[in-house]
Amino acid sequence: MDLIERYNLNLPLPKQPNIMDHTIIIQRRELANWLRLQTYGFAWAATQIDQYIPDLIPPQPLNFNETTDWEGFTVDSPFEAADLSLDLFNRLELGIPLLIVNEPMFISDDPQHYNIFYPRWAYDHYRQLLSAQGWTNYIDLSNSIPPQFFTDSPVHLNPQGITMLRDILMSELLQRLD
């Protein structure tokens, strides 16, 4: 709450806790999650596998919804920079350099959608809002990795894609350090 007030963020204030928030009844979901994760530890210890990665990863889905609405916004009623809290980066006082990276994403040939996450209008509008900030510490890598290097999600890269991203980021960082 202090950060929300300090930086005048456009976020809802968290609800004030009361005595009921500390009961087992109210915290049952957190307790169930904790117990479930503790139980997974036995399987991880026995198999030495914490995440199964199949040999064949299903390809990127290419069938998209007919709608181009995104998070309650439409092409006729788009979001604004304030809806994304972009001004937060201008108000941060970190005392260290900060590089804002728009991560690579899978881009399809569909005329209405880049991928299952974003309709084209929404992502293009988002990129325009980011560019309009005039940040010198911003790089847009959204179209930097070819589609064949993505796996089952618009933002998950295969090992070759990770290597490409590493090389691009290292090059950017070294240029900025000179």
C-alpha positions, 0 to 999 in steps of 0.5 A: 500500500505504501508503494501505491500511495508513494508513486500514485499508482492507478491501482486499487488499494488492497483490502484491510485485513481483519481477524477472520483473514487469519483463520484456517477457513479463510486461508484454506486455499493457501494451505491446500496449495502449500500441502500440494506443493509439499507432496510434489516434493516426494515425486520430484525427489524420487524421479529427479524430474520437476517438469516433464518436457515431452520430446515432441512439443505441440505446434503453436495453435493457429486457430483464433477466436473470431473476436478481436476484443482484448481484456474488455477493450475494442478497436473502437474503445482502446486502452490508454497508457494510464490503463497500463500504468506506463507512467510508473517507469517514469516515477521509479527511483531505483538508483540503478539502470533499468532496461525495459524489454518488450519480449519476443512473441510468436507472430502468425500470418493471421490478418486479425491476430498475432497469436492466441494472446493478442489481436493485432490492433491491441498489440500494435496500439500497445507498442505505439503507447510504449514508443510514445514514452520516449524512453531511451532504456526501451527495446522492442524485441517482439518481432525478433525471433522467427516463428519456428523457434516458438513452442506451445505458447506465444512466448515460450522459445525452444533452445535455439530461440533462447540462444538467439534471444540471449545473443540479441540481449547481449548485443544490446547490453554491450552497445549500451555499456559502451 
